[in-house]
Every structure is written in structure tokens, then in C-alpha cells.
Amino acid sequence: MRKLIFSAVLVLLPTAALAWNRGGHLTTGAIAYQELKATNPAVVDRIVEIMNSTPTPLLIEGRLDKESTPEAKAERLFMEMATWPDEVRPPSEYSKAFHHDTWHYINFVYVPPGTPVTFIKPEEITAERIYEAFARNAGIVADPKVSDAEKAVALCWILVTCISLCIQQRCSIQNFQKATAEGI
């Protein structure tokens, strides 16, 4: 019986990890909308206004047409904003302009003392990470000189980076151990 339960857990654990998909993003976007609407409706109105300038309208607007009220459209907009960074991944026609692979996760490079670092690619250490992307995009949204189109992109990234940083906690550590460095 114990073996059966253990086997079931092993089989089901990877399935739980699959919750980080479009449905998970949509749910978190809806939660963000509901929280902001309850605490600061003026911010929701400004975000909706900014998103009217999105440089990728085909990824969002068609999905809003199904909603019948302005409030339902606004909530759906937040939901779609939370999926937007995944929508601009390759092979999307928008990927060259808006995709940033390292903005989807946190990946700290950890090299134990005494491990040679010559095999680590420089971009693994220097690439902009999700927490840096969050700060960059928050600066874009706060800057009165930046266009609403640029703010729309930044808001989508902020929403998904907040999801990744705070709600889903998708963190990993690249652990370069001596055995790996030696090719064992």
C-alpha cells in the first residue's frame, strides 16, 4: 500500500507543476484585477486606458469581445495581460520586439567554493533577470515621458513578474558542482 501511495505521489507531483500555464496566468490576472478594483479603482481605469495603446492589439483585443460589460472587459484585460509575455515567445511575430527569455524566471548561478568557473557562459551571469526586469518596467510605468504603448508592454511584464516573484515563486538555482565541472 505504501508503495502504491508513493508511486501515486511521484506521478502526480509533475502534474501539479503543470498548473503554471495559461489557466494559472488567467487566474492570477483576475485576482490582480479584483484586488486593485477593490482598493484603487482609479488605477484600474488608468491601466485600461494605457492598455488601449498596446502595440500588440491582436493578442488581447479579440479576447475581450466576448465580455458584455465594461467591468467584465477590464477584468478579462488583466487576465490577458498576465498571459501576454508567454504569447510573445517565439515563434510569435512579436517575439523579436518583446520577448525576454530570462524575464520568465529567476535563475541564480551558484558555484561552490573550489569549483572552476571557466565552463560558465558569461551570459548566464550577466543576463537581466526577472527582478531586474521588474525594476526596469516599474520605472517605465512611472516615467511621465514614456508613451502609453511602452507602458502597456511594461505593465504586462510587471504583472507576470509579480506572479513569478510573489505568487508562483518560480525560483531555481543552477548548482554547478565540482563533479559537473569535471564532466562526471
N, C-alpha and C positions, 0 to 999 in steps of 0.2 A: 504494500500500500504506500509506504514512504517513497519507494522508487517511482511509483506512478505519479504521486503529487510532485515530486522533484522534477520529473520529466515534463509534467504539465507546466510548471513554473518556467522551466527553461524554454519551452516552446512559446509561451505567452509573453515573456519579457520583451523579445524583439517586436512583437505586435504592439505593445504599449508604446514603444519608441516611435512607431509609425504615426502616432497621434499628431506629430509635428508635421502637418500637411495643410492643404488649403482650408480644410474644416477647422483646424486649430487656429489658423490665422484669422479666419472669418469670425470665430467666436471671440477672440481677443479684441478684434476691431469693434465688435458690438459692445463688449464690456467697456472699452475706452470711450465709446460714444455715450453710453448710459452714464458713466461716471462724470464725464465732462458736462453733459447736458444737465445733470443734477446739481453740479457745483458751480459751473460757469458757462451758462448758455451763450453768452456773448462770444466766447472763444470758439464754440461750435459754429456759430454763424460766420465768424471770420475764417475758420478753416474751410467751410463750404465755399465761401467767396474766393479764397485762394485757389481751391481745387478746380474752380471753373476755368482756371488758366493752365491746367495741366498740359504739358507738351505731348502727352500720350493719351489723348481722349478715347481712342478706340479700346483701350484696356479697361476703362472704367465706365464711361457713359452708357454704353449699351446695356450694361447690367443694372443700371438704375431705372431704366424704363419700366421694369416690371413692378416697381413700387408705386402705390397710388397716392400717398400723401407726402408733403414736403418733409415731414419728420421721418417717415419711413425711408425716403430717398437719402436723407442726411445720414441715417444710421447705416444704410447699405453702402454709402460712400466711404465711411470709416472702415467698414468691413473690407471693401475692395482695396482701400489704401494699405491695409495690413498684408494683402497678398501681392501688391504691386512689385516689390523687389524680386519676388520669385517669378513674376510674369515677364520681367525684363532680362532674365537669364538667357544665355544662348539656347536655342537658335533664334530668339526673338529679334525682330527687325530693330528693336530699341536697345539691344544689348551693348553695342559699341558705345553708345552715348551715356547709358545709365547704369550698366551692370558693374558691380564691385564685388568680386568673389569673397574677399576677406571681410566684408561688412556683414556677412551672414552668420558669423560665429566668432568665438574667442578662442584663440589658439596660442597659448603661452609656450614659448620654446624654453625647455628646461634641459640643461646639460649638467649632469652630476659632476662634482669636482673630480679632476683627473681624466675626464673624457676628452679626447681630441675633438676640436670643433671644426676641423678642416672639411668635413663632409656636409656641413650645414650650408644650404644655399643662402646667400645674403638676403634674398627677398623674403625668406622665412622669418628673418629677424626684423627687417625694416618695413615690411608691408603694413599699410594702415589697417588697424584692427577696428572692430566694432565699437569699442569705447571711444576711440579717436574719431570715428565717423559720427558718433552721436554728438560729440562736442562740435565738430565742424558743421553738421547740419543744424544744430541749435543756433549757432552763430549766424547761419544763413537766414533762418526764420526770423531772428531778432533784428537783422540789419534792415533799416528802412530804405536803403538804397537798392536792395536786391529786388528783382522782378517777382511777381506772383508766380510765374511759371517756374522759376528756380526754387521758390519757397514750396511749391506743390511737390516737387521731387524730394526736397529735404524733409517735408512732413511725412511722406511715405516711408522714407528711411528711418526717421525718428520713431515712427510707430512700430516698425518691425524691429529696430534695435532695442527699443524698450521691451518689446515682447521677449526678445532673445536674452537681454540682460537681466530683466527683473522677473518675468513670469515663467518662461520656459527654462531659464538658466542653462543654456546650451554652452557649457564650458568644457574644454578639453585641454589636456596638457600633452604636448609632444615630449615624450620621455626618451631622450637619447641616452641609452645606457652603453656602458663600455662594450658589452657583448655585441650590440648593434653596430657600434662604431668599427669594431674589428671584423664585421661581416659574418659573425657566427649566427 
